[in-house]
């Protein structure tokens, strides 16, 4: 049964994460915390400050304080689990750690790199950590997170920090535009797949290009008459106009062909079986006006793909669902600041709308918009998909 460990790492560097601050990094750079892949170690490899480590390591404390590092998530979202990995740190790991979270508007005036002291909320209480091990922590937190702060007590080394959760797309960024409905960063997710032998199909949906085969999805070699497939829940309902099936880095092991179908709201083939070129961003234009919520990608017979993109325009109901999910999860200061001034909306109106959350339904949100000095009809419709 899937758990939060199967959810994407919101902090990993390959998805846009960044370690923006740390109080100390004497022996190991803070950026190592979010590197993809497992930590490595080569004994007796010394630099000017001692043994070179694949992790974040601070100096030995001679006071009663603690060390910390702040990570800006590459994909803001709801955090469900944390992994604090001390692999290779045996006599120099911290005995305890804690995690804080904050939500900062990436489109607002207080941008991530300028945040001195956001409103931190503890999501993992101070807990014991063992050396050369992976400590896992379940998280119950109901607000959108953009930053996490790792605290270690009192000092030492941590190899990796993994922040597993569900990405939540920002509807302001895509309002009135076509965008990749299959992107993790907008809220898409893998629903099911036939094979995960070499790597996770979630890699298909992450931002940016793949640099190596290991950053894509690759299945085992088939010795039967079947074929492999993956099912994708789109970020929101929409009409898909363009597909990209990217086989970059897969030279002798790319699929020979592919088919793309809609599964929800009703089954229909969107693209018939087409030949795929290896090591290529294979692109296809679709002539369809069908509303789609879930796609199935069939590859024949097996192999590896780097990325999958489904570019399209959300339906009005899809925009409403995307906006509701995002807005209901925002920290209150962000919920106010995000809509104050949007389409001429007043700050007082924005505060009133934020106070009424969670709305949970388009009908409830539409009713709330009527009162006060809200945004003009065009701006409101573009952002939410709801009529004035």
N, C-alpha and C positions, 0 to 999 in steps of 0.2 A: 504493500500500500504506500503511495507517495507520502513523503513527509516534507518538512521545510528544507531539509537537506537537498531535495530535488529542485528547489526553487533557485533562480539565478542569484549570483553574487552581485549585489548592487554596487559594491565598492571596488571591484577589480579594475585594474588599470586599463585593460582592453575594452572595458565598457565606459571609459571616461572618468574613472575615479581619480582622486588626487589627495595626497597627504599634504595639507596646506600649512600645518604648523606642528611643532613639537618643542618641548622645553629643553631637550638634550638629545643628541645623537652622536656621542663621542666615538663609539666603536662600530655602530651599524646605522646606515642611513634610514631615515623614516620611510622613504619611498619603497623600501623592500616589503613593507607590510602588505601592500596590495598588488604585488607582482603576480602574474598568472603562474600556475604550475606549483609543484611541490618545492620546498626549500632544499638547497643542496649544500654540501660541505666538502671542502678539500683540506685535509689536515696540513699543518705546518706551512700555511700560505699567509705570510705576514706582510702588512703594510706599515706605514709610519706610526699607526696607533695600535698595533697588535694584530692578532689573528683576524683575517678578513671573514666576516660573517654574512650570511644571506638572511638578514633580518634587521630589526630595529633594536639596537642595544645602547643603553645609556651607561654613564660612568657610575662607580660605586658611591652611593650617598654617605655623607658623614653627618646628616641631620635627620629630622623626623618628617621630611616632606615625602612627596611621591612624584613620579614622572608621568607625562601625558603626551598624546599625539591626537591631532584633529584630522579627520578624513572627510572630504567632500565626496558624497556618493556620485558615481557616474550616472546612475539612474535613480532619481528620487522615488520613494515608494513606502510600502508598509513593511516593517521589519518583523520577521517571524522567528529568526534564529541567528545566533552568533557563534562563530568558531574562533577561539584564540589558540593558535598553533605555536608551540614552543619547540618544535622539532629541531634537534641538534643542540639545543641549549640545555645543558645538564647541571653544571655548577654555577650557572649565571642567569637563571630564569627568575622571574618575580614570583614570590609565594602566593600573591593575590592580585586580582584585577577587578575592574568595574567598567561599565559602559554607560555613557550618556548619549542622548539623542536630541536633535534640534531640527526645526523646520524653518528655513530661510528662503524667501522668495527670490528665485534666480533671475527674475525679470524686474525686480524692484531696485530701489536705490542702494539698499544694503546688500551688495553683491558678495558672493562667497568669500573672496580673498580679502574683503574689507571688514569681515565680521570679527569684532574684538571679543564680544561676550554675548552670544545669542542666549535665548532662554533654554538652558539645558534641562533635560528631564532624565532621571536615571531609569534605564531600562534593564540593566543587569546589575544587581546589588553586588557589593564587594564580596568576592567568592574566591575559594582556594584554586590554585593552578599548580599542576605538576610539570616537571621538566621532561623534555623530549616526548611530548604528548599533545593531543588535541583536546582541549576543553570545549564542550558544547553547552550552549545555554538557550533554553526556550525563552521567547520574548512575547509578552502580551502587551501590545501598544497599539492604540487605535488612531494615531495621527500620522500624517505624512511626514517623512523624515528626509532631510537633505544632507545632514551632517551627523557624524558620530564622533564621540571623544572616548578614546581608550585611555584608562588610568591604570597604571601598574604600581604595586606597592611592594617595597619602596622603590626599586630600580631593577635593572636587568635587561634581558633580551627576549623578544617575541619575534618569531619568524614571519607569521602571516596573521592577518585579520580578515575573516570572511563574514560578510553581512548578507544573509540570505533573506529574500523577501519578494514581494510582488510589486513590480514597477507600476507607477501611476502616471499617465500622460497629462501634460499641461494643455488644456484646450485652447488657451490664449495663443499658444505657439503655432497652432494649426488652424485657427479660426478662419473660415472662408477659403481654405486651401485644400488641394489634394495632398496626401501624404502617404507614407508607408503604413498601411493598415496592419501589416504583419510584424511591425517592429516591437521588440520588447520594451523599449523606452516609452512607447505610447500605451502600453498595457496589454499587448498581445501575449499569448502563451502557448506552449505545446500542450495539446490535449491527450495525445496518444501517439505511439509509433511502433513499428514492427521490430526494430533492432537498435540496440545501443552498445554494440560490442566494442567499438573503438572510441567513441565519443558521443556526447550528448546532442540530441537534435536541437536543444535550446540555443546552441551555437549558431544555428541558421539565422536567428532573429536578432543577434546582438549588433550594436552599432559598428560602423567602420568595416574595412576590408579584412579578410583573413590573411595573415602573413605566412602561415604554415598549415599543413594538413590538419594538425592537431587542433586548430581553431575552427574547424568545421564539423560536420556530422558525417561519420563513415560507418558503414555496416560491415558485417562479416561477409566473406565470399559465399554465395549461395551454391548449393550442389543439388538443387531441386528445380522444379518448374515454376516456382513462385517468384515474387518480387517484393521489394521493400516499399514502405510508405510512412508518411507522417501526417498527423492531423493538427491544424493550427486554429486556435480560437483568435479571431481578429480583435484588435483593440476596440473596435466598434463596428456596427453594421455600416456597410458602404457598397459602392459600385466600383469594382476593380477594373481599371483601364489598362494597366501595364503590369507585366510580370518580369522578374529577373531571377533566373536560376543560375547561380554563379558557381562554376566548377574550378575557380582559381586555386592553384596548387595541387589539384588532382589531375595528374597527367596520364598515368596508366591505370587509374582506378576510378575514373569518373563513370557515372551511369551512362548507358547507351541512349536512353530515351526517357521522357517524362510525360505525365498526364496531370492536369490540374482540374479538380472538380469542386463544386460547392456542396457542402453537406447540410448547412443550415442557412436560412430557415427551411429550404427544401432542396433535395438532391438535384444536381444538374452539372453537366460537364461544361467547364469554361474554356478549356484548351485541350484539343485532342492530342493524341500521342505525337510527340515531336522529337526529332533527333537532337541530342545535346553534344556540343563540342567540348573536349576536355580543356582545362586550364583557361576558361573563357567565361566572361559575364554574358550568358545567353539571355537575350532580351526579346520580349514578345508583346505586341500590341493586341488588345482584346477589343472586340466589337460586341459589348454586352451592356445592357441596362438593368441587369439582375441585381437585387439587393442580396448581399452575402454577409454572413456572420461567422462562418467556419469553412475553412478550406482543407482539402485533402490533396497532398502532393504524392503521386506514385512515381517511383523510379524503377526503371527496368534495366537489368534485373536487380542490381545491387550497386554498391560503390559509395562515393563520397561527394558531398556538396559543401561549398564554403558558406554561401549565404542564400537566403530566399527573400525576395521583396515583392510585395503586392501593393502597388501604388493605386490609390483611388480616392474618391470623394465620399465622405461620410453622409449617410442619410440624415434628415432632420432628427429622427428618433435616435439615431446613433450619436449625433452630437449632444443631444440632451442627456443620454446615458453617460457619455464620457465626462460632461461637465458636472453632473450630479455626483459621480463617484469622486472626482477630484475635489470639488468644493466642500462636500460633506466631511472630507478627511483633513482639511487644512487646519493648522493651528489658528486660533482666532485672530491674532494680529495680522497674519498673512491673509486670511479671508477678508478682512476689512481693507487692507492696503491694495489687494489685487483688483478690487472692483471700484474703489473710490476713484472717481475720475473717468472710469471706463464709459465711453459713449455719453459723457456729461453727467454721470451719476454723482451725487453728493456723498460726502463722507458719512453724514448722518444716515442716509439711506443704506450705505454699505454696512454700517454697524448694525442697523436693524435687521438686514438680511442675514448677516452672520449669526446674530443672536437666535434666529429661528431654526438653525441647523440641529440635527440632520433632517433634510426634507424627504429623501428616500424615493420620491416620485416626481415626475415631470409636472403633474397636475398641482402638487403642493408648491413647487417652486414657481410655477407660472402665477399662481394666486398671490404669492408673496411679492412678486415684482410690481404688482399694480400700485401699491401704496407708496407714497413719498416721491422724492426726486430721483427716480431711477434712470438707467441709461436710455438713450433713444432706441426706437424700435429696430433700426437696422443693426446697431451694435449688439443689442440683446439677441436678435435672431442669429447673427453670425457666430456668436460665442456659444449659445446654448441650443440652437436649433428649435427654440420655442417661439411662437408668434407673440407679438406685443400684447 
